[in-house]
């Protein structure tokens, strides 16, 4: 959507003062030089207005196009290609192009001055910005400003071209996780597979194809149908993972990327990517605002992009506790699955409250972000070891998997 506005530059005041002064001095002194100055500056003003009117007519023939990615990752550069087309029969001149980059950490505006664009020609600009923080941002609108000859009067056209850019959290490599609990799919609607074993169940018979193992030949059916028949199997065992976290306003400790919410999001995003790339179904239960976010167990690239858009926007605005959240939504966790719960050391007792889930064959892995290390006065090495010891001893008898995270840790090494 575009709009056009006509504006007057403060410079016109100087020109008006010169014109009026020249006219008054000329009438009182009859010195011709003042009349000449008066006529010259008056002609300049009128010429500038006429040029602006012509620019207004030509700006209606302008078309613009912006090319860029709509999803990138933290600390990556967003590259933008902008093209301005002059579809008219007259040239364009003295045009300033301004684009607003909401995702840029600094210098959120890019400006270019175009001296001249021939008819049926184009102006092309390439620029970029570094997107340092995750989030959902708006790029645009694009504003064109047409100045006359001296810029006394100018026209500004807002072309629009607003685009949404998602800056995803940067993930880290996960080499392995604690063992997962094996789940089971229903018998119907599954693809048959070319191998059998303890994780597979008999599916049916089909005619022999070249390359099928001889051990799969169903000899009883061969005798009945007088042709080679082989047994088919389907895989019924698989893995499901649930990731639970909460971004509480009171636990928003630290600054920038070195904060509890940012570590929580990075861990959740890295686990999500790891499991989906391993073709493992992932379920997300999170609270990062006024409402809970629930993504049912699924997998695939499109599903991961949907989750990562939520990760990009998630903010530490929740006012409930992790215990209250789990109590309300624990019934959504699939049986025969693995639960990864991201909490701080202040919420360790929450693990004790959900141990009944193990009766449903749900294994629990506690990912504990030690919030004390993000505070203004972090514990020293001895105090930190005491905190870690308390967490491990508290959960030792529960047979719950535990991984501990502190500010400045190499997160990849923890999952190695």
C-alpha positions as CSV (number, residue, x, y, z in Angstrom):
1,X,0.0,0.0,0.0
2,X,1.5,3.4,-1.0
3,X,0.7,6.9,-0.1
4,X,1.9,10.3,-1.4
5,X,2.5,13.4,0.7
6,X,3.6,16.9,-0.3
7,X,5.9,18.7,2.2
8,X,7.6,22.1,2.4
9,X,11.2,22.3,3.4
10,X,12.3,24.9,6.1
11,X,14.7,26.2,3.4
12,X,11.8,28.0,1.8
13,X,11.8,30.5,4.7
14,X,15.2,31.6,3.7
15,X,14.2,32.0,0.1
16,X,11.0,34.0,1.1
17,X,13.1,36.3,3.3
18,X,15.5,37.0,0.4
19,X,12.6,37.5,-2.1
20,X,10.7,39.9,0.2
21,X,13.8,41.8,1.3
22,X,14.9,42.2,-2.3
23,X,11.5,43.4,-3.3
24,X,11.2,45.9,-0.4
25,X,14.7,47.3,-1.0
26,X,14.1,47.5,-4.7
27,X,10.9,49.6,-4.3
28,X,12.5,51.9,-1.8
29,X,15.9,52.5,-3.4
30,X,15.1,51.8,-7.1
31,X,18.4,49.9,-7.4
32,X,18.0,47.5,-10.2
33,X,20.2,44.8,-8.6
34,X,17.5,44.2,-5.9
35,X,14.9,43.7,-8.6
36,X,17.2,41.3,-10.3
37,X,17.7,39.3,-7.1
38,X,13.9,39.4,-6.4
39,X,13.2,38.1,-10.0
40,X,15.9,35.5,-9.9
41,X,14.9,33.9,-6.6
42,X,11.2,34.0,-7.5
43,X,11.9,32.2,-10.7
44,X,14.0,29.6,-8.8
45,X,11.1,28.9,-6.5
46,X,8.6,28.6,-9.3
47,X,11.0,26.4,-11.3
48,X,11.5,24.1,-8.2
49,X,7.7,23.8,-7.8
50,X,7.2,23.0,-11.5
51,X,9.9,20.3,-11.3
52,X,8.3,18.9,-8.2
53,X,4.9,18.7,-10.0
54,X,6.5,16.8,-12.9
55,X,8.2,14.5,-10.3
56,X,4.8,13.9,-8.7
57,X,3.4,12.8,-12.1
58,X,6.4,10.5,-12.7
59,X,6.3,8.9,-9.3
60,X,3.0,7.3,-10.2
61,X,5.0,5.2,-12.7
62,X,7.4,3.9,-10.1
63,X,7.4,0.2,-9.2
64,X,9.6,-1.3,-6.5
65,X,10.7,-4.8,-5.5
66,X,12.6,-6.1,-2.5
67,X,14.1,-9.6,-2.4
68,X,15.3,-11.2,0.9
69,X,15.0,-14.2,3.1
70,X,12.1,-14.4,5.6
71,X,13.9,-16.7,8.1
72,X,17.5,-16.4,9.3
73,X,19.4,-17.3,12.4
74,X,20.9,-15.1,15.1
75,X,24.1,-13.3,14.3
76,X,23.6,-13.9,10.5
77,X,23.5,-11.2,8.0
78,X,20.2,-10.4,6.2
79,X,21.0,-9.6,2.6
80,X,18.5,-7.4,0.7
81,X,18.2,-6.7,-3.0
82,X,16.1,-3.6,-3.8
83,X,15.1,-2.6,-7.3
84,X,13.3,0.6,-8.3
85,X,11.8,0.6,-11.8
86,X,11.0,3.7,-13.8
87,X,8.0,2.6,-16.0
88,X,7.3,6.1,-17.2
89,X,8.5,7.9,-20.4
90,X,10.3,10.7,-18.5
91,X,13.4,10.4,-16.4
92,X,13.4,10.4,-12.6
93,X,16.0,12.5,-10.7
94,X,16.9,13.7,-7.2
95,X,15.2,10.8,-5.4
96,X,16.1,9.5,-1.9
97,X,15.4,5.9,-1.0
98,X,15.0,4.9,2.6
99,X,14.3,1.4,4.0
100,X,13.6,0.6,7.6
101,X,15.3,-2.5,9.0
102,X,13.6,-3.5,12.3
103,X,15.9,-6.5,12.7
104,X,19.1,-4.5,12.7
105,X,20.8,-4.0,16.0
106,X,22.3,-0.7,15.0
107,X,21.6,1.7,12.1
108,X,18.0,0.6,11.5
109,X,17.7,2.7,8.3
110,X,19.4,2.5,4.9
111,X,19.3,5.5,2.6
112,X,20.4,5.9,-1.0
113,X,20.3,9.0,-3.2
114,X,19.4,8.4,-6.8
115,X,20.6,11.2,-9.2
116,X,19.0,9.9,-12.3
117,X,16.9,7.0,-13.7
118,X,16.3,6.9,-17.4
119,X,12.8,6.0,-18.7
120,X,12.2,2.2,-18.7
121,X,15.4,1.8,-16.6
122,X,16.0,0.7,-13.1
123,X,18.0,1.5,-10.0
124,X,19.3,-1.5,-8.0
125,X,20.7,-1.4,-4.4
126,X,22.2,-4.2,-2.3
127,X,22.6,-3.8,1.4
128,X,22.6,-5.9,4.5
129,X,22.3,-5.9,8.3
130,X,23.4,-8.2,11.1
131,X,20.5,-9.6,13.1
132,X,22.0,-10.2,16.5
133,X,18.9,-11.1,18.5
134,X,16.1,-13.6,17.9
135,X,12.6,-12.2,17.3
136,X,9.9,-11.4,14.8
137,X,10.8,-8.2,13.0
138,X,9.3,-6.0,10.3
139,X,11.4,-4.7,7.4
140,X,9.9,-1.6,5.8
141,X,8.1,0.5,4.8
142,X,10.2,1.8,1.9
143,X,10.0,5.6,1.6
144,X,10.8,7.6,-1.6
145,X,11.5,11.3,-1.3
146,X,11.6,13.4,-4.5
147,X,13.3,16.7,-4.3
148,X,12.9,19.4,-6.9
149,X,15.9,21.4,-8.1
150,X,16.8,22.9,-4.7
151,X,14.6,20.8,-2.3
152,X,12.5,23.8,-1.3
153,X,9.3,21.7,-1.7
154,X,9.5,17.9,-1.8
155,X,7.2,15.0,-2.1
156,X,7.3,11.8,-0.1
157,X,5.8,8.6,-1.2
158,X,5.5,5.6,1.1
159,X,5.7,2.4,-1.1
160,X,4.9,0.0,1.8
161,X,6.7,-3.3,1.0
162,X,6.5,-4.3,4.6
163,X,7.9,-7.8,5.2
164,X,8.1,-10.0,8.3
165,X,11.5,-11.6,9.2
166,X,11.9,-14.3,11.8
167,X,15.3,-14.4,13.4
168,X,15.6,-17.9,14.8
169,X,17.7,-18.8,17.9
170,X,21.2,-20.1,17.2
171,X,21.4,-23.8,17.9
172,X,24.3,-25.9,19.0
173,X,25.3,-29.4,17.9
174,X,24.0,-32.3,20.0
175,X,26.0,-35.5,19.7
176,X,23.8,-37.6,22.0
177,X,21.1,-37.4,24.6
178,X,20.2,-39.6,27.5
179,X,18.5,-42.8,26.4
180,X,14.9,-42.4,25.1
181,X,11.9,-44.5,26.0
182,X,10.6,-46.6,23.1
183,X,7.0,-46.0,22.2
184,X,4.6,-47.9,19.9
185,X,2.5,-46.8,17.0
186,X,-1.0,-48.3,16.1
187,X,-0.9,-51.2,13.6
188,X,-2.9,-49.4,10.9
189,X,-1.7,-46.8,8.4
190,X,2.0,-47.6,8.5
191,X,4.4,-48.1,5.6
192,X,5.8,-51.6,5.2
193,X,9.6,-51.8,5.4
194,X,12.2,-54.1,3.8
195,X,13.6,-55.6,7.0
196,X,12.3,-57.5,10.0
197,X,13.4,-57.9,13.6
198,X,12.3,-57.4,17.2
199,X,10.9,-54.0,16.4
200,X,8.8,-55.2,13.5
201,X,5.5,-57.0,13.3
202,X,4.1,-59.2,10.5
203,X,2.1,-57.2,8.1
204,X,1.1,-59.5,5.2
205,X,2.1,-61.3,2.1
206,X,3.1,-60.1,-1.4
207,X,4.6,-61.6,-4.5
208,X,8.4,-62.2,-4.6
209,X,10.5,-59.4,-6.1
210,X,14.1,-59.7,-7.3
211,X,16.4,-59.0,-4.4
212,X,14.1,-60.1,-1.6
213,X,15.8,-62.3,1.1
214,X,15.1,-66.0,0.7
215,X,14.5,-66.3,4.4
216,X,11.3,-64.3,3.9
217,X,9.7,-66.7,1.5
218,X,6.4,-68.0,2.9
219,X,6.6,-71.6,1.7
220,X,3.1,-72.5,2.7
221,X,1.7,-69.8,0.4
222,X,4.1,-70.9,-2.4
223,X,2.5,-74.3,-2.2
224,X,-1.0,-73.0,-2.3
225,X,-0.6,-70.3,-5.0
226,X,2.1,-72.0,-7.0
227,X,4.3,-68.8,-7.1
228,X,6.8,-67.3,-4.8
229,X,5.4,-65.2,-1.9
230,X,7.3,-63.3,0.7
231,X,6.3,-62.0,4.2
232,X,6.1,-58.2,4.7
233,X,6.7,-56.5,8.0
234,X,5.9,-53.1,9.5
235,X,7.8,-51.2,12.1
236,X,5.7,-50.5,15.1
237,X,8.3,-49.2,17.6
238,X,9.4,-45.6,17.5
239,X,10.4,-42.7,19.8
240,X,8.4,-39.7,21.0
241,X,9.9,-36.7,22.9
242,X,8.2,-34.0,24.8
243,X,10.0,-30.7,25.6
244,X,8.6,-28.6,28.4
245,X,9.8,-25.1,29.5
246,X,8.5,-21.9,30.9
247,X,9.9,-18.4,30.5
248,X,8.9,-16.8,33.8
249,X,9.3,-13.1,34.3
250,X,10.8,-13.5,37.8
251,X,13.4,-15.8,36.4
252,X,14.6,-13.4,33.7
253,X,18.1,-13.2,35.2
254,X,21.1,-12.1,33.2
255,X,21.5,-9.7,30.3
256,X,21.2,-10.2,26.6
257,X,22.1,-13.6,25.3
258,X,23.7,-14.5,28.6
259,X,20.4,-14.8,30.4
260,X,18.3,-17.7,31.7
261,X,15.5,-17.3,29.1
262,X,18.0,-17.2,26.2
263,X,19.8,-20.4,27.5
264,X,16.4,-22.0,27.9
265,X,15.4,-21.2,24.3
266,X,18.7,-22.3,22.9
267,X,18.5,-25.7,24.6
268,X,14.9,-26.2,23.6
269,X,15.6,-25.2,19.9
270,X,18.7,-27.4,19.7
271,X,16.9,-30.4,21.1
272,X,14.0,-29.8,18.7
273,X,16.3,-29.7,15.7
274,X,18.3,-32.7,16.8
275,X,15.2,-34.9,17.3
276,X,13.4,-33.9,14.1
277,X,16.6,-34.4,12.1
278,X,16.7,-37.9,13.7
279,X,13.1,-38.4,12.4
280,X,11.8,-38.5,16.0
281,X,8.4,-37.1,16.9
282,X,8.6,-34.0,19.1
283,X,5.9,-32.4,21.2
284,X,6.3,-28.9,22.7
285,X,4.6,-27.6,25.8
286,X,5.6,-24.1,26.7
287,X,4.4,-21.0,28.5
288,X,6.1,-17.7,27.5
289,X,3.3,-15.2,27.9
290,X,-0.3,-15.1,28.8
291,X,-1.2,-18.4,27.1
292,X,0.3,-21.8,26.9
293,X,1.7,-23.0,23.5
294,X,1.1,-26.6,22.6
295,X,2.5,-28.3,19.5
296,X,1.2,-31.9,19.3
297,X,3.7,-34.7,18.6
298,X,4.9,-34.4,15.0
299,X,8.0,-34.3,12.8
300,X,9.2,-32.8,9.5
301,X,10.8,-29.7,8.2
302,X,7.5,-27.7,8.1
303,X,6.7,-28.6,11.7
304,X,10.1,-27.5,12.8
305,X,9.8,-24.1,11.1
306,X,6.5,-23.6,12.9
307,X,8.1,-24.3,16.3
308,X,11.1,-22.1,15.5
309,X,8.8,-19.2,14.7
310,X,7.5,-19.6,18.2
311,X,11.0,-19.8,19.6
312,X,11.9,-16.6,17.8
313,X,9.0,-14.6,19.5
314,X,9.0,-16.3,22.9
315,X,9.6,-13.7,25.7
316,X,10.0,-14.1,29.5
317,X,6.5,-12.8,30.3
318,X,4.9,-15.8,32.1
319,X,3.5,-15.2,35.6
320,X,2.8,-18.8,36.5
321,X,5.2,-21.4,38.0
322,X,6.5,-24.5,36.1
323,X,4.7,-26.6,38.7
324,X,1.3,-25.0,38.0
325,X,1.9,-25.3,34.3
326,X,2.7,-29.0,34.4
327,X,-0.2,-29.8,36.7
328,X,-2.6,-28.4,34.2
329,X,-1.1,-29.9,31.0
330,X,0.7,-33.1,32.1
331,X,-2.1,-35.2,30.6
332,X,-1.0,-34.2,27.1
333,X,2.3,-36.0,27.5
334,X,2.2,-39.3,25.4
335,X,2.6,-42.5,27.3
336,X,5.8,-44.5,26.4
337,X,7.8,-41.4,25.7
338,X,10.6,-39.2,27.0
339,X,10.0,-35.9,28.8
340,X,12.8,-33.2,28.7
341,X,11.9,-30.5,31.2
342,X,14.0,-27.3,31.3
343,X,13.9,-25.7,34.8
344,X,16.1,-23.7,37.1
345,X,17.6,-25.0,40.4
346,X,14.8,-23.1,42.3
347,X,12.2,-25.5,40.8
348,X,13.8,-28.9,41.5
349,X,10.9,-29.9,43.7
350,X,8.7,-29.8,40.6
351,X,10.5,-33.0,39.4
352,X,9.3,-34.8,42.6
353,X,5.8,-33.8,41.8
354,X,5.8,-35.4,38.3
355,X,7.4,-38.7,39.2
356,X,4.0,-40.4,38.8
357,X,4.5,-40.0,35.1
358,X,7.0,-42.9,35.2
359,X,4.1,-45.2,35.9
360,X,2.9,-44.4,32.3
361,X,6.3,-45.4,31.0
362,X,7.4,-41.8,30.6
363,X,11.1,-41.3,31.3
364,X,12.1,-37.9,32.7
365,X,15.3,-35.9,31.9
366,X,15.8,-32.7,33.9
367,X,17.8,-30.0,32.2
368,X,18.7,-27.6,35.0
369,X,19.8,-24.1,34.2
370,X,21.5,-22.8,37.3
371,X,20.1,-19.3,37.5
372,X,22.5,-18.2,40.2
373,X,25.4,-18.2,37.7
374,X,23.6,-15.5,35.7
375,X,23.1,-13.1,38.6
376,X,25.1,-9.9,39.3
377,X,26.9,-11.8,42.1
378,X,27.5,-15.3,40.8
379,X,28.7,-18.1,43.2
380,X,32.3,-18.9,43.3
381,X,33.6,-22.4,42.3
382,X,33.1,-23.9,45.7
383,X,29.6,-22.6,46.1
384,X,28.7,-23.7,42.6
385,X,29.9,-27.2,43.4
386,X,27.7,-27.2,46.5
387,X,24.7,-26.2,44.4
388,X,25.4,-28.9,41.8
389,X,25.8,-31.5,44.6
390,X,22.5,-30.6,46.1
391,X,20.7,-30.9,42.8
392,X,22.2,-34.3,42.0
393,X,21.7,-35.7,45.5
394,X,18.1,-34.5,45.5
395,X,17.3,-36.3,42.2
396,X,19.6,-39.3,42.7
397,X,17.0,-41.7,44.2
398,X,14.4,-40.7,41.5
399,X,16.4,-42.2,38.6
400,X,15.7,-39.1,36.7
401,X,18.3,-38.0,34.1
402,X,20.0,-34.8,34.9
403,X,22.1,-32.3,32.9
404,X,23.3,-29.1,34.5
405,X,23.9,-25.8,32.6
406,X,25.7,-22.7,33.9
407,X,26.5,-19.3,32.4
408,X,29.4,-19.5,30.0
409,X,29.2,-23.3,29.6
410,X,30.0,-25.0,26.3
411,X,26.6,-26.4,25.6
412,X,27.8,-28.8,23.0
413,X,30.1,-30.5,25.5
414,X,27.3,-31.1,27.9
415,X,25.5,-33.2,25.2
416,X,28.6,-35.0,24.1
